[in-house]
């Protein structure tokens, strides 16, 4: 995939909007209809970028109050939550906050495999730390339950869970969510870090598959 970046700069010379110009043969956007075709499926905008931005800002504000003085370690679960983590961390003002990354996988195509493997861990010392796990979406809870088991081995003082999107109707595991941006229906979605067979993560809006 190749492309350029569109920047809009205000009079004070601050960059206030960055939006990619897409040139991917696998992604065809119909701006008038607010739809996008990815590979063999068509999707319609269900959550505009502005709504997501506002929800993340509210989450960051709450975290800045809750985590003050706790020297938190944020853990971004790759690949999907990279965009959520980036947007959130820009708004975190907690002193000495850190971020690290780990990768797990449970999806193939449009469905979860139900099997989660730890593909990439981290080496940071989490003992007696406040840990905040950042996920793009929690649906069945299988991935998060597996992640929590692995993080508990590092003897953290407390483990908090933050997710950009949550599908309450899809939940199969008892997972405590400490921070969430938005509840959504149990539909397949792409955009804002979420993909369909590796495509669509870069879309700033969230799109729902059209049956």
NUBA-235895 format. One record per atom (N, C-alpha, C): residue in three letters; x, y, z; atom name. Coordinates in steps of 0.05 Angstrom, whole numbers, m for minus. Example, Ala and Ser with C-alpha at 12.3 -4.5 7.8 and 13.67 -1.06 7.14 Angstrom:
BEGIN
NUMAR   code       px       py       pz   site
NUMAR    ALA      264     m114      156      N
NUMAR    ALA      246      m90      156     CA
NUMAR    ALA      264      m66      156      C
NUMAR    SER      257      m45      142      N
NUMAR    SER      273      m21      143     CA
NUMAR    SER      258        1      157      C
END
This chain:
BEGIN
NUMAR   code       px       py       pz   site
NUMAR    UNK       17      m24        0      N
NUMAR    UNK        0        0        0     CA
NUMAR    UNK       17       25        0      C
NUMAR    UNK       10       44      m17      N
NUMAR    UNK       25       69      m17     CA
NUMAR    UNK        5       91      m13      C
NUMAR    UNK       15      115       m5      N
NUMAR    UNK       m4      137        0     CA
NUMAR    UNK       11      161        9      C
NUMAR    UNK       m4      182       13      N
NUMAR    UNK        6      207       23     CA
NUMAR    UNK      m10      215       47      C
NUMAR    UNK       m1      236       61      N
NUMAR    UNK      m15      246       84     CA
NUMAR    UNK      m25      274       80      C
NUMAR    UNK      m50      279       86      N
NUMAR    UNK      m62      305       83     CA
NUMAR    UNK      m62      319      110      C
NUMAR    UNK      m50      343      111      N
NUMAR    UNK      m48      359      136     CA
NUMAR    UNK      m63      385      133      C
NUMAR    UNK      m77      392      154      N
NUMAR    UNK      m90      418      154     CA
NUMAR    UNK      m79      433      178      C
NUMAR    UNK      m68      458      173      N
NUMAR    UNK      m54      473      193     CA
NUMAR    UNK      m69      499      198      C
NUMAR    UNK      m74      505      224      N
NUMAR    UNK      m88      530      230     CA
NUMAR    UNK      m68      554      231      C
NUMAR    UNK      m79      578      237      N
NUMAR    UNK      m63      602      235     CA
NUMAR    UNK      m40      602      255      C
NUMAR    UNK      m42      587      277      N
NUMAR    UNK      m20      586      297     CA
NUMAR    UNK        1      565      290      C
NUMAR    UNK       m2      553      266      N
NUMAR    UNK       17      534      255     CA
NUMAR    UNK       16      507      270      C
NUMAR    UNK       m6      501      283      N
NUMAR    UNK      m10      476      296     CA
NUMAR    UNK      m24      457      277      C
NUMAR    UNK      m14      432      275      N
NUMAR    UNK      m28      412      258     CA
NUMAR    UNK      m53      403      274      C
NUMAR    UNK      m76      406      262      N
NUMAR    UNK     m100      399      276     CA
NUMAR    UNK     m115      376      263      C
NUMAR    UNK     m106      366      241      N
NUMAR    UNK     m119      343      229     CA
NUMAR    UNK     m100      329      211      C
NUMAR    UNK      m97      303      215      N
NUMAR    UNK      m81      287      197     CA
NUMAR    UNK      m99      265      187      C
NUMAR    UNK     m103      263      161      N
NUMAR    UNK     m120      242      150     CA
NUMAR    UNK     m107      230      126      C
NUMAR    UNK     m104      203      125      N
NUMAR    UNK      m90      190      103     CA
NUMAR    UNK     m106      191       77      C
NUMAR    UNK      m92      193       55      N
NUMAR    UNK     m104      190       29     CA
NUMAR    UNK      m98      162       20      C
NUMAR    UNK     m119      146       17      N
NUMAR    UNK     m116      117       12     CA
NUMAR    UNK     m113      111      m17      C
NUMAR    UNK      m93       94      m23      N
NUMAR    UNK      m89       83      m50     CA
NUMAR    UNK      m85       53      m48      C
NUMAR    UNK     m104       39      m37      N
NUMAR    UNK     m102       10      m33     CA
NUMAR    UNK     m123       m3      m51      C
NUMAR    UNK     m115      m20      m69      N
NUMAR    UNK     m133      m33      m88     CA
NUMAR    UNK     m153      m50      m74      C
NUMAR    UNK     m147      m58      m49      N
NUMAR    UNK     m166      m75      m33     CA
NUMAR    UNK     m187      m59      m18      C
NUMAR    UNK     m183      m32      m18      N
NUMAR    UNK     m202      m15       m3     CA
NUMAR    UNK     m214        6      m22      C
NUMAR    UNK     m240        5      m25      N
NUMAR    UNK     m254       24      m43     CA
NUMAR    UNK     m275       39      m27      C
NUMAR    UNK     m271       66      m24      N
NUMAR    UNK     m288       82       m7     CA
NUMAR    UNK     m308       98      m23      C
NUMAR    UNK     m333       96      m15      N
NUMAR    UNK     m355      112      m27     CA
NUMAR    UNK     m362      134       m7      C
NUMAR    UNK     m351      158       m9      N
NUMAR    UNK     m355      179       11     CA
NUMAR    UNK     m384      188       12      C
NUMAR    UNK     m398      188      m11      N
NUMAR    UNK     m425      198      m11     CA
NUMAR    UNK     m444      179        4      C
NUMAR    UNK     m439      153        1      N
NUMAR    UNK     m456      133       15     CA
NUMAR    UNK     m444      125       42      C
NUMAR    UNK     m420      135       48      N
NUMAR    UNK     m406      129       73     CA
NUMAR    UNK     m402       99       76      C
NUMAR    UNK     m394       86       54      N
NUMAR    UNK     m389       58       54     CA
NUMAR    UNK     m360       53       45      C
NUMAR    UNK     m351       29       50      N
NUMAR    UNK     m324       21       41     CA
NUMAR    UNK     m325       m9       34      C
NUMAR    UNK     m313      m16       12      N
NUMAR    UNK     m311      m44        4     CA
NUMAR    UNK     m283      m54        9      C
NUMAR    UNK     m280      m75       26      N
NUMAR    UNK     m255      m87       32     CA
NUMAR    UNK     m255     m116       24      C
NUMAR    UNK     m237     m122        5      N
NUMAR    UNK     m237     m149       m6     CA
NUMAR    UNK     m264     m156      m18      C
NUMAR    UNK     m278     m176       m6      N
NUMAR    UNK     m304     m185      m17     CA
NUMAR    UNK     m328     m175       m2      C
NUMAR    UNK     m324     m158       18      N
NUMAR    UNK     m346     m149       35     CA
NUMAR    UNK     m349     m119       35      C
NUMAR    UNK     m373     m110       39      N
NUMAR    UNK     m379      m81       40     CA
NUMAR    UNK     m387      m73       68      C
NUMAR    UNK     m377      m50       77      N
NUMAR    UNK     m382      m40      104     CA
NUMAR    UNK     m393      m12      103      C
NUMAR    UNK     m409       m4      124      N
NUMAR    UNK     m420       22      126     CA
NUMAR    UNK     m410       35      152      C
NUMAR    UNK     m405       62      151      N
NUMAR    UNK     m397       76      175     CA
NUMAR    UNK     m418       73      197      C
NUMAR    UNK     m408       64      220      N
NUMAR    UNK     m426       61      243     CA
NUMAR    UNK     m418       80      266      C
NUMAR    UNK     m392       86      268      N
NUMAR    UNK     m382      104      289     CA
NUMAR    UNK     m362      123      276      C
NUMAR    UNK     m370      148      273      N
NUMAR    UNK     m352      168      261     CA
NUMAR    UNK     m328      174      279      C
NUMAR    UNK     m306      182      267      N
NUMAR    UNK     m281      186      281     CA
NUMAR    UNK     m284      206      304      C
NUMAR    UNK     m300      227      300      N
NUMAR    UNK     m303      248      320     CA
NUMAR    UNK     m315      236      346      C
NUMAR    UNK     m334      218      343      N
NUMAR    UNK     m347      206      367     CA
NUMAR    UNK     m326      189      382      C
NUMAR    UNK     m309      175      368      N
NUMAR    UNK     m289      159      380     CA
NUMAR    UNK     m269      177      394      C
NUMAR    UNK     m260      198      381      N
NUMAR    UNK     m241      217      392     CA
NUMAR    UNK     m251      229      419      C
NUMAR    UNK     m277      236      419      N
NUMAR    UNK     m289      248      443     CA
NUMAR    UNK     m290      227      466      C
NUMAR    UNK     m296      203      459      N
NUMAR    UNK     m298      182      480     CA
NUMAR    UNK     m270      176      491      C
NUMAR    UNK     m249      176      474      N
NUMAR    UNK     m222      171      484     CA
NUMAR    UNK     m213      194      502      C
NUMAR    UNK     m220      218      494      N
NUMAR    UNK     m213      241      511     CA
NUMAR    UNK     m225      239      539      C
NUMAR    UNK     m250      231      540      N
NUMAR    UNK     m263      227      566     CA
NUMAR    UNK     m250      205      582      C
NUMAR    UNK     m242      184      569      N
NUMAR    UNK     m228      162      583     CA
NUMAR    UNK     m201      173      594      C
NUMAR    UNK     m186      187      578      N
NUMAR    UNK     m160      198      587     CA
NUMAR    UNK     m163      216      611      C
NUMAR    UNK     m184      233      610      N
NUMAR    UNK     m189      251      633     CA
NUMAR    UNK     m193      236      659      C
NUMAR    UNK     m209      214      657      N
NUMAR    UNK     m214      198      681     CA
NUMAR    UNK     m188      184      690      C
NUMAR    UNK     m173      173      671      N
NUMAR    UNK     m148      159      678     CA
NUMAR    UNK     m128      178      691      C
NUMAR    UNK     m127      203      681      N
NUMAR    UNK     m108      222      692     CA
NUMAR    UNK     m114      228      722      C
NUMAR    UNK     m139      225      729      N
NUMAR    UNK     m147      229      757     CA
NUMAR    UNK     m142      203      773      C
NUMAR    UNK     m150      181      762      N
NUMAR    UNK     m149      155      777     CA
NUMAR    UNK     m120      146      780      C
NUMAR    UNK     m103      151      761      N
NUMAR    UNK      m76      140      761     CA
NUMAR    UNK      m54      159      771      C
NUMAR    UNK      m62      182      780      N
NUMAR    UNK      m43      202      790     CA
NUMAR    UNK      m26      190      813      C
NUMAR    UNK        0      192      810      N
NUMAR    UNK       18      183      831     CA
NUMAR    UNK       23      153      831      C
NUMAR    UNK       13      138      811      N
NUMAR    UNK       15      109      811     CA
NUMAR    UNK       36       98      792      C
NUMAR    UNK       50      115      777      N
NUMAR    UNK       71      107      758     CA
NUMAR    UNK       61       83      741      C
NUMAR    UNK       39       87      726      N
NUMAR    UNK       27       64      712     CA
NUMAR    UNK       43       55      687      C
NUMAR    UNK       41       29      682      N
NUMAR    UNK       52       17      657     CA
NUMAR    UNK       28       10      640      C
NUMAR    UNK       26       22      617      N
NUMAR    UNK        5       15      597     CA
NUMAR    UNK       16       m7      579      C
NUMAR    UNK       m1      m26      574      N
NUMAR    UNK        7      m48      556     CA
NUMAR    UNK      m12      m48      532      C
NUMAR    UNK       m1      m42      509      N
NUMAR    UNK      m17      m42      484     CA
NUMAR    UNK      m17      m70      472      C
NUMAR    UNK      m41      m81      468      N
NUMAR    UNK      m43     m108      457     CA
NUMAR    UNK      m44     m105      426      C
NUMAR    UNK      m23     m114      413      N
NUMAR    UNK      m21     m112      384     CA
NUMAR    UNK      m36     m136      371      C
NUMAR    UNK      m46     m133      346      N
NUMAR    UNK      m40     m109      329     CA
NUMAR    UNK      m62      m88      332      C
NUMAR    UNK      m86      m96      338      N
NUMAR    UNK     m109      m79      335     CA
NUMAR    UNK     m109      m53      351      C
NUMAR    UNK      m98      m53      376      N
NUMAR    UNK     m101      m30      393     CA
NUMAR    UNK      m80       m9      389      C
NUMAR    UNK      m63      m12      369      N
NUMAR    UNK      m42        8      365     CA
NUMAR    UNK      m53       36      361      C
NUMAR    UNK      m75       39      347      N
NUMAR    UNK      m86       65      341     CA
NUMAR    UNK      m99       77      366      C
NUMAR    UNK     m114       60      380      N
NUMAR    UNK     m127       68      405     CA
NUMAR    UNK     m106       77      425      C
NUMAR    UNK      m85       61      428      N
NUMAR    UNK      m63       67      447     CA
NUMAR    UNK      m50       93      440      C
NUMAR    UNK      m45       98      415      N
NUMAR    UNK      m32      123      406     CA
NUMAR    UNK      m49      147      413      C
NUMAR    UNK      m75      145      406      N
NUMAR    UNK      m93      167      411     CA
NUMAR    UNK      m96      173      441      C
NUMAR    UNK      m97      151      457      N
NUMAR    UNK     m100      154      486     CA
NUMAR    UNK      m76      166      499      C
NUMAR    UNK      m52      155      492      N
NUMAR    UNK      m28      163      505     CA
NUMAR    UNK      m21      193      500      C
NUMAR    UNK      m29      203      478      N
NUMAR    UNK      m25      232      473     CA
NUMAR    UNK      m39      250      493      C
NUMAR    UNK      m59      239      506      N
NUMAR    UNK      m75      254      525     CA
NUMAR    UNK      m70      247      554      C
NUMAR    UNK      m52      227      559      N
NUMAR    UNK      m46      220      586     CA
NUMAR    UNK      m24      238      597      C
NUMAR    UNK      m30      250      620      N
NUMAR    UNK      m12      269      633     CA
NUMAR    UNK       m1      259      659      C
NUMAR    UNK       m6      234      666      N
NUMAR    UNK        4      223      691     CA
NUMAR    UNK       34      222      690      C
NUMAR    UNK       46      231      712      N
NUMAR    UNK       75      232      713     CA
NUMAR    UNK       87      203      713      C
NUMAR    UNK      108      200      698      N
NUMAR    UNK      123      175      696     CA
NUMAR    UNK      107      152      684      C
NUMAR    UNK       87      158      669      N
NUMAR    UNK       72      137      655     CA
NUMAR    UNK       89      125      633      C
NUMAR    UNK       87       98      630      N
NUMAR    UNK      103       84      610     CA
NUMAR    UNK       84       67      593      C
NUMAR    UNK       94       59      570      N
NUMAR    UNK       78       41      553     CA
NUMAR    UNK       96       20      541      C
NUMAR    UNK       86       m5      539      N
NUMAR    UNK      100      m27      526     CA
NUMAR    UNK       79      m42      509      C
NUMAR    UNK       89      m63      495      N
NUMAR    UNK       71      m76      476     CA
NUMAR    UNK       73     m107      478      C
NUMAR    UNK       50     m120      472      N
NUMAR    UNK       50     m149      470     CA
NUMAR    UNK       30     m156      448      C
NUMAR    UNK       33     m180      437      N
NUMAR    UNK       16     m188      414     CA
NUMAR    UNK        4     m216      420      C
NUMAR    UNK      m23     m217      416      N
NUMAR    UNK      m37     m242      417     CA
NUMAR    UNK      m55     m244      393      C
NUMAR    UNK      m65     m267      386      N
NUMAR    UNK      m81     m270      363     CA
NUMAR    UNK     m103     m290      367      C
NUMAR    UNK     m128     m283      359      N
NUMAR    UNK     m151     m302      361     CA
NUMAR    UNK     m169     m300      338      C
NUMAR    UNK     m163     m284      317      N
NUMAR    UNK     m181     m280      295     CA
NUMAR    UNK     m170     m291      269      C
NUMAR    UNK     m188     m302      253      N
NUMAR    UNK     m183     m310      226     CA
NUMAR    UNK     m207     m302      209      C
NUMAR    UNK     m203     m286      189      N
NUMAR    UNK     m226     m277      173     CA
NUMAR    UNK     m245     m260      189      C
NUMAR    UNK     m271     m268      190      N
NUMAR    UNK     m291     m252      205     CA
NUMAR    UNK     m299     m265      231      C
NUMAR    UNK     m285     m286      240      N
NUMAR    UNK     m293     m299      265     CA
NUMAR    UNK     m270     m304      283      C
NUMAR    UNK     m275     m307      309      N
NUMAR    UNK     m254     m313      328     CA
NUMAR    UNK     m249     m343      328      C
NUMAR    UNK     m224     m351      330      N
NUMAR    UNK     m217     m379      330     CA
NUMAR    UNK     m222     m392      358      C
NUMAR    UNK     m224     m375      378      N
NUMAR    UNK     m227     m385      405     CA
NUMAR    UNK     m201     m395      418      C
NUMAR    UNK     m179     m393      403      N
NUMAR    UNK     m153     m402      413     CA
NUMAR    UNK     m134     m378      412      C
NUMAR    UNK     m122     m373      435      N
NUMAR    UNK     m105     m350      437     CA
NUMAR    UNK      m76     m359      443      C
NUMAR    UNK      m57     m348      428      N
NUMAR    UNK      m29     m355      433     CA
NUMAR    UNK      m14     m329      439      C
NUMAR    UNK        5     m331      456      N
NUMAR    UNK       22     m308      462     CA
NUMAR    UNK       44     m307      441      C
NUMAR    UNK       43     m288      424      N
NUMAR    UNK       62     m286      401     CA
NUMAR    UNK       86     m268      407      C
NUMAR    UNK       82     m248      423      N
NUMAR    UNK      104     m229      429     CA
NUMAR    UNK       99     m218      457      C
NUMAR    UNK      118     m223      475      N
NUMAR    UNK      115     m213      502     CA
NUMAR    UNK      131     m188      507      C
NUMAR    UNK      138     m183      532      N
NUMAR    UNK      154     m159      538     CA
NUMAR    UNK      172     m166      561      C
NUMAR    UNK      192     m149      566      N
NUMAR    UNK      213     m155      586     CA
NUMAR    UNK      212     m136      610      C
NUMAR    UNK      194     m117      610      N
NUMAR    UNK      192      m98      632     CA
NUMAR    UNK      185     m111      658      C
NUMAR    UNK      195     m100      680      N
NUMAR    UNK      189     m110      706     CA
NUMAR    UNK      163      m98      716      C
NUMAR    UNK      142     m114      719      N
NUMAR    UNK      116     m104      727     CA
NUMAR    UNK      110     m108      757      C
NUMAR    UNK      129     m119      772      N
NUMAR    UNK      124     m125      800     CA
NUMAR    UNK      117     m100      815      C
NUMAR    UNK       94     m102      830      N
NUMAR    UNK       84      m80      846     CA
NUMAR    UNK       77      m54      830      C
NUMAR    UNK       73      m58      804      N
NUMAR    UNK       65      m35      787     CA
NUMAR    UNK       35      m35      782      C
NUMAR    UNK       24      m12      776      N
NUMAR    UNK       m3      m10      766     CA
NUMAR    UNK       m2      m14      736      C
NUMAR    UNK      m16      m34      726      N
NUMAR    UNK      m15      m41      697     CA
NUMAR    UNK      m42      m35      685      C
NUMAR    UNK      m42      m22      662      N
NUMAR    UNK      m67      m17      647     CA
NUMAR    UNK      m65      m30      620      C
NUMAR    UNK      m81      m50      615      N
NUMAR    UNK      m81      m65      589     CA
NUMAR    UNK      m99      m50      570      C
NUMAR    UNK      m89      m43      546      N
NUMAR    UNK     m104      m28      526     CA
NUMAR    UNK     m112      m47      504      C
NUMAR    UNK     m138      m50      500      N
NUMAR    UNK     m149      m66      478     CA
NUMAR    UNK     m166      m49      459      C
NUMAR    UNK     m166      m56      434      N
NUMAR    UNK     m183      m42      415     CA
NUMAR    UNK     m212      m50      419      C
NUMAR    UNK     m217      m76      424      N
NUMAR    UNK     m244      m86      427     CA
NUMAR    UNK     m245     m111      445      C
NUMAR    UNK     m265     m113      461      N
NUMAR    UNK     m271     m137      477     CA
NUMAR    UNK     m298     m147      468      C
NUMAR    UNK     m298     m171      458      N
NUMAR    UNK     m324     m184      450     CA
NUMAR    UNK     m329     m209      467      C
NUMAR    UNK     m318     m231      459      N
NUMAR    UNK     m322     m256      474     CA
NUMAR    UNK     m307     m255      501      C
NUMAR    UNK     m286     m239      503      N
NUMAR    UNK     m270     m237      527     CA
NUMAR    UNK     m249     m259      529      C
NUMAR    UNK     m247     m276      509      N
NUMAR    UNK     m228     m298      509     CA
NUMAR    UNK     m199     m287      508      C
NUMAR    UNK     m194     m268      490      N
NUMAR    UNK     m167     m257      488     CA
NUMAR    UNK     m159     m243      514      C
NUMAR    UNK     m178     m227      525      N
NUMAR    UNK     m171     m212      549     CA
NUMAR    UNK     m167     m230      573      C
NUMAR    UNK     m184     m251      575      N
NUMAR    UNK     m180     m270      598     CA
NUMAR    UNK     m153     m283      596      C
NUMAR    UNK     m144     m290      572      N
NUMAR    UNK     m118     m302      568     CA
NUMAR    UNK      m96     m282      575      C
NUMAR    UNK     m100     m257      567      N
NUMAR    UNK      m80     m236      572     CA
NUMAR    UNK      m77     m232      602      C
NUMAR    UNK      m99     m231      616      N
NUMAR    UNK      m98     m227      645     CA
NUMAR    UNK      m83     m249      660      C
NUMAR    UNK      m87     m273      651      N
NUMAR    UNK      m73     m296      663     CA
NUMAR    UNK      m43     m292      660      C
NUMAR    UNK      m34     m283      636      N
NUMAR    UNK       m6     m280      631     CA
NUMAR    UNK        6     m256      647      C
NUMAR    UNK       m9     m235      648      N
NUMAR    UNK        1     m211      662     CA
NUMAR    UNK        3     m216      692      C
NUMAR    UNK      m15     m232      703      N
NUMAR    UNK      m15     m238      732     CA
NUMAR    UNK       11     m252      740      C
NUMAR    UNK       24     m265      722      N
NUMAR    UNK       49     m279      728     CA
NUMAR    UNK       71     m259      735      C
NUMAR    UNK       68     m234      727      N
NUMAR    UNK       88     m214      731     CA
NUMAR    UNK       85     m199      758      C
NUMAR    UNK       66     m208      775      N
NUMAR    UNK       63     m198      802     CA
NUMAR    UNK       57     m168      804      C
NUMAR    UNK       41     m158      786      N
NUMAR    UNK       34     m130      786     CA
NUMAR    UNK       17     m124      811      C
NUMAR    UNK       18      m99      820      N
NUMAR    UNK        3      m90      843     CA
NUMAR    UNK      m27      m90      837      C
NUMAR    UNK      m34      m80      814      N
NUMAR    UNK      m62      m80      805     CA
NUMAR    UNK      m62      m80      774      C
NUMAR    UNK      m82      m94      763      N
NUMAR    UNK      m85      m96      734     CA
NUMAR    UNK     m112      m84      726      C
NUMAR    UNK     m111      m64      709      N
NUMAR    UNK     m135      m51      700     CA
NUMAR    UNK     m139      m57      670      C
NUMAR    UNK     m164      m57      661      N
NUMAR    UNK     m170      m63      633     CA
NUMAR    UNK     m184      m39      621      C
NUMAR    UNK     m173      m30      598      N
NUMAR    UNK     m186       m8      583     CA
NUMAR    UNK     m190      m17      554      C
NUMAR    UNK     m214      m12      544      N
NUMAR    UNK     m220      m20      516     CA
NUMAR    UNK     m234        3      502      C
NUMAR    UNK     m227        6      476      N
NUMAR    UNK     m240       26      460     CA
NUMAR    UNK     m269       18      455      C
NUMAR    UNK     m274       m7      447      N
NUMAR    UNK     m301      m16      441     CA
NUMAR    UNK     m307      m42      457      C
NUMAR    UNK     m333      m45      463      N
NUMAR    UNK     m342      m68      479     CA
NUMAR    UNK     m368      m79      468      C
NUMAR    UNK     m369     m105      463      N
NUMAR    UNK     m393     m119      453     CA
NUMAR    UNK     m405     m135      476      C
NUMAR    UNK     m422     m123      492      N
NUMAR    UNK     m433     m138      516     CA
NUMAR    UNK     m449     m163      508      C
NUMAR    UNK     m462     m163      485      N
NUMAR    UNK     m478     m186      477     CA
NUMAR    UNK     m461     m210      468      C
NUMAR    UNK     m435     m206      463      N
NUMAR    UNK     m417     m227      454     CA
NUMAR    UNK     m401     m239      476      C
NUMAR    UNK     m402     m227      500      N
NUMAR    UNK     m384     m235      522     CA
NUMAR    UNK     m389     m264      531      C
NUMAR    UNK     m367     m280      532      N
NUMAR    UNK     m369     m307      541     CA
NUMAR    UNK     m352     m312      566      C
NUMAR    UNK     m334     m294      572      N
NUMAR    UNK     m317     m297      596     CA
NUMAR    UNK     m323     m274      615      C
NUMAR    UNK     m320     m279      641      N
NUMAR    UNK     m325     m259      661     CA
NUMAR    UNK     m300     m241      663      C
NUMAR    UNK     m301     m219      649      N
NUMAR    UNK     m278     m200      649     CA
NUMAR    UNK     m286     m173      660      C
NUMAR    UNK     m272     m164      680      N
NUMAR    UNK     m278     m137      691     CA
NUMAR    UNK     m265     m116      674      C
NUMAR    UNK     m282      m97      664      N
NUMAR    UNK     m272      m75      647     CA
NUMAR    UNK     m272      m50      664      C
NUMAR    UNK     m249      m38      668      N
NUMAR    UNK     m247      m14      684     CA
NUMAR    UNK     m252       12      669      C
NUMAR    UNK     m245       11      643      N
NUMAR    UNK     m249       35      626     CA
NUMAR    UNK     m258       26      599      C
NUMAR    UNK     m279       39      588      N
NUMAR    UNK     m288       33      561     CA
NUMAR    UNK     m298       58      548      C
NUMAR    UNK     m294       60      522      N
NUMAR    UNK     m303       83      507     CA
NUMAR    UNK     m332       80      499      C
NUMAR    UNK     m338       58      484      N
NUMAR    UNK     m365       55      472     CA
NUMAR    UNK     m374       26      473      C
NUMAR    UNK     m399       22      479      N
NUMAR    UNK     m412       m4      475     CA
NUMAR    UNK     m423       m5      447      C
NUMAR    UNK     m420      m29      434      N
NUMAR    UNK     m430      m32      406     CA
NUMAR    UNK     m445      m58      404      C
NUMAR    UNK     m461      m61      383      N
NUMAR    UNK     m475      m86      377     CA
NUMAR    UNK     m455     m108      370      C
NUMAR    UNK     m465     m133      370      N
NUMAR    UNK     m448     m156      363     CA
NUMAR    UNK     m447     m160      333      C
NUMAR    UNK     m436     m140      319      N
NUMAR    UNK     m432     m141      290     CA
NUMAR    UNK     m402     m141      284      C
NUMAR    UNK     m395     m150      260      N
NUMAR    UNK     m367     m150      252     CA
NUMAR    UNK     m360     m122      242      C
NUMAR    UNK     m338     m111      251      N
NUMAR    UNK     m330      m83      245     CA
NUMAR    UNK     m301      m82      236      C
NUMAR    UNK     m295      m60      222      N
NUMAR    UNK     m267      m54      214     CA
NUMAR    UNK     m262      m24      219      C
NUMAR    UNK     m237      m17      218      N
NUMAR    UNK     m229       11      220     CA
NUMAR    UNK     m218       17      248      C
NUMAR    UNK     m204       38      250      N
NUMAR    UNK     m193       48      276     CA
NUMAR    UNK     m176       26      289      C
NUMAR    UNK     m161       12      273      N
NUMAR    UNK     m143       m9      284     CA
NUMAR    UNK     m154      m37      279      C
NUMAR    UNK     m180      m40      275      N
NUMAR    UNK     m192      m66      270     CA
NUMAR    UNK     m191      m73      240      C
NUMAR    UNK     m188      m99      234      N
NUMAR    UNK     m183     m106      206     CA
NUMAR    UNK     m201     m129      197      C
NUMAR    UNK     m202     m132      171      N
NUMAR    UNK     m214     m155      158     CA
NUMAR    UNK     m192     m169      142      C
NUMAR    UNK     m182     m191      152      N
NUMAR    UNK     m160     m205      140     CA
NUMAR    UNK     m136     m186      134      C
NUMAR    UNK     m130     m169      154      N
NUMAR    UNK     m107     m152      152     CA
NUMAR    UNK     m112     m125      139      C
NUMAR    UNK     m135     m121      128      N
NUMAR    UNK     m141      m96      113     CA
NUMAR    UNK     m161      m79      129      C
NUMAR    UNK     m157      m53      128      N
NUMAR    UNK     m177      m34      139     CA
NUMAR    UNK     m169      m22      166      C
NUMAR    UNK     m146      m29      177      N
NUMAR    UNK     m139      m18      203     CA
NUMAR    UNK     m135       12      203      C
NUMAR    UNK     m127       23      180      N
NUMAR    UNK     m120       51      178     CA
NUMAR    UNK     m144       70      175      C
NUMAR    UNK     m168       59      172      N
NUMAR    UNK     m191       76      169     CA
NUMAR    UNK     m197       90      195      C
NUMAR    UNK     m202      117      194      N
NUMAR    UNK     m206      132      219     CA
NUMAR    UNK     m233      128      232      C
NUMAR    UNK     m253      121      216      N
NUMAR    UNK     m280      114      226     CA
NUMAR    UNK     m282       85      231      C
NUMAR    UNK     m303       76      245      N
NUMAR    UNK     m309       48      248     CA
NUMAR    UNK     m332       41      229      C
NUMAR    UNK     m329       19      215      N
NUMAR    UNK     m349       10      195     CA
NUMAR    UNK     m360      m17      204      C
NUMAR    UNK     m386      m21      199      N
NUMAR    UNK     m400      m46      204     CA
NUMAR    UNK     m406      m60      179      C
NUMAR    UNK     m402      m86      178      N
NUMAR    UNK     m407     m102      154     CA
NUMAR    UNK     m436     m100      146      C
NUMAR    UNK     m441      m98      120      N
NUMAR    UNK     m468      m98      109     CA
NUMAR    UNK     m475     m126      100      C
NUMAR    UNK     m495     m138      112      N
NUMAR    UNK     m503     m166      105     CA
NUMAR    UNK     m515     m167       77      C
END
